Amino acid sequence: MKITVESIKENEDGSADFNIYLDEEGKDFLIRYAIIACISEAIENGRKATPPVAETTQDENKESKADE
């Protein structure tokens, strides 16, 4: 695998411009890594947005008792 970074130019704002060259193996690696990172982030965001099952069950039990 070969990944080469060339032509690094630092900008006044602290960012930088560069060129990156990849062979096929390097390109495949980075694409796989990016896809896995996106899926992992989506799973984590889903977990944060979804209450655990135990809490949902307790809330439903409270509502059922209140209705009685």
Secondary structure, 3 states (H helix, E strand, C coil): CCEEEEEEEECCCCCEEEEEEECHHHHHHHHHHHHHHHHHHHHHHHHHHCCCHHHHHHHHHHHHHHHC
